[in-house]
Amino acid sequence: MKAKSFNFRKNVVDALEDGQLRGNLRFAMDTMTQKRKAVFDDQDRLQGLRDLGASIRNRSLAKLPDLLEKLEQKCLENGIKVHWAETVIDANNIVLDILNQHNATKVAKGKSMVSEEMHLNDFLKENGIDPLETDLGEFIIQLAGETPSHIIVPAIHKNKSEIADLFHKHIPDTPYTEDVEELNAIARKTLRQEFYRAEVGISGVNMAVAETGTLCLVENEGNGRMCTTLPPVHIALMGVEKVVENLQDVPPLLELLTGSATGQKMTTYFNFITSPRKTGEKDGPKEVHLVLLDNERTKILADPELRQTLKCIRCGTCLNHCPVYTRIGGHAFGFVYPGPIGTILTPQMEGIDKTQGIPDASSLCNACEEVCPVRIPIPALIRRIRNESKDSRGVVKGHGSKRSFMETAAWKGWALVNTHPFINKLGGKALRMFGSELPKAGPVKKWSGVRTTPRLSKKTLQELVKNEGVENE
């Protein structure tokens, strides 16, 4: 789903003109890229780890249907209830049904990109349920009435003065302060009170292990553990591609995820959730529900090339190194997933026709592919999406939407000129006579306005060779 007022070109212009935004992004990106560089200081080991991570994800996707069935079986054996959702509408209704069964009116949410795909907060509010984001970044942007601008750091576009102002305005009896420790303490105090009031906790899932039916949750703040432990009911939201085959697959992916996302060897918390509270245990929810969301993922899986999109472990490092994202931020993209991964994932989920110029917003510099921990060939997939936008026989939703009569005619004309020698010769003469005037008007003017236009030779290559006295053999 995109915002009603979505206009990518206008969003880009607005972002580039926002000096504060660009300053905030520059500072944050520099910090995050340096942290990643420091934690992966052994390049030989890093490349080996990336090979292993890519292999694990490739194997998981190759076996995905069987692994999902095994995951469901193991989860049910462990006491976790499993729900399948083909669309975000299905997923929202499943969550609402569980909440209604428990007469829940207040929900504590951990960080979840799948819940953003579902636009879950808006849906719950429309149905009289109050969702509270408990991840600090998510809490900040919820106060601001915004959506996440980054996969890992939702409020990366804001500095401490902007956050201080939000807390002062929206949290009762909160004085204005820019002291980071005080701001953290204010958020902690506010959120702690809400954990006890929540009737249901909702979280995402970083990985699910088919071998054991275990849900893995990576976090730094402890809010994820609170959401999945204190409320009597826990709902875990997961894209179907997040399953891995066995427990041995987890450590390499965890190391790649935490190092790439936050520049840490290990996050503060890594949660293994395998069942509801058992007899004799003092904490944990009485019920655990796993909602498995498709949302076009099985269609993506069906294409041997495009399925590589699903290898993503949501580390966000491609955003941090992208020259486009680091200048315009996430909100300019208008959808849940910004940056390079969003450039290939969003058109496949939403449709090329709905994503305007997003697939074209890439310099194809390969920075994203060079840092991707699981070796997703993002630039090649961007080119595939671009090709699909013009191909009426494509497979991606909305394919062929950018195909135009004028462009088709131009390419047919090009083919005609270059397959008939006489026409080619006449065309060459015409270009030498009038070519220098072409960049000054019409559609070519937009191209030439930001580039140095080529200078056409007054003589052909054949004429130049002949003038040098070389005989035509």
C-alpha positions, 0 to 999 in steps of 0.5 A: 500500500502506498500513501495517497499523495505518493509522488516519488519525483516530488519526494526526492526534490523535497528530501534534497532541499531538506538540509537538516534531513541530509545532515542527519542522514550523513552523520548516521550513515558515516557512523553505521558504515564505520561500525560495520567496517570495524566489526568485519576487520578480517576480509578473508573471514568476512567473504567466507562468512558471506559465502556460507550465509548465501549458501544457507539462504539459497538452500532454505529457499530451495527447500522452502515448501518442505521447511514450512510444513516441517516448521508448522509441524514442530511448532504445533508439537511445541504448543505454538498455534500456526496461521497462514495468511496469503495477503496482508488483509488475511494477516490483519484479520487473523491478528484481530480475531486472536485479539477479539478472542481475548477481549484485548484492547491494548497491544505492546508491539516489538519491531516488525517489518511484516507488521509495517507491510500489514499497516497493522497499527492503522488497522488496529486503531480502526478496530478500537485497539491501541497498539504501542510501539516499544522499540525506541526508534519505533516509539519515536516515530509513532509519537511523530505520526510517521513511518520507519525511514530505515529497516533497522533504525526507524528514526535515523532521520531525526537528531536528538533535538527533534526527539527531545521536542517530541518527548516534551510535546507528547509525553505528559510532564516531560521537560525538554532535554537533549541529554541522551541518557535522560531521553532513554530514561524517559522512554524506558519509564514510559514503556515499562508501565505499558508492558504490564497493561498490554493484554497481547504482545506482538513481535516480528521473527528474524529466523524460524528453525524448521528442525525445532520449531524455534522462533528467533528474535534479535534485539538490543533493548529488551523490549522484544523480550518484554513483549513476548514474555509479560503479556499472556498472549504472544503473536509472532509475525513472519514472512514465509521466507524467514525459515531456515533448516536447522539450528546450525544455520542460525549462528552464521546468519546471526553474525552476519545480521548483527555485524551488518545491521549495527556493527556488533558481534552480538546483540544484547538479546537473542531470544529463542521462543519454542513454546508457550509457558509450560507447567511449573514455569514462572513467566512466558505467555500462555499462548503463542501464535505464529502468523506466516505471511505470503504477500507475493513471496511465493510468486517471487520464489517461482522465478529462479532469478527473482527469488534471490530477493527473498534471501534478504535477512533485513540487515539494512546495510545496503541502505547505509552504503547506497548513494541514493538512500543516504541523500534522500532517506527512506520516506522519499521511497513512499513504501515500507522497504526503502533503498536498494532492497526496496527497489527490487522488493517493492515492485514485486510486492506492489506492482511496477505500475504503482512504484513510479520511478523507484526502480530507476532511482539507482546509480547501479554503482554495485555498492549494495551488492558489495556489502550484502551479507548474503550476496544478493545481486541487487544491481542485476535484479534492478536491471531485471525490474527495469526490463520488466517495466517495458516488457509486456510478456514479463512476470512481475506484477505491473510488467509492461506498464512503462512501455510506450508507443514512442519508445517502441517506435524509436527502437524499431526505427533504430533496428531499421536504420541499422539493418539496411545499409542504404538507410544507415548511410542516409541517416549518418549524413543527416546526423552529421548535418543536423545532429548538433542541433538535436540536444537543444530541443525536445525530449533530448534536452532533458538528457543534455541539460545535465550531461556533456553532449557528444560531438559528431564527426563531420566525416565517417570512419570510412572517409577518414580511413580513405583519406589516410590512404588505406585501401579498402580490402 
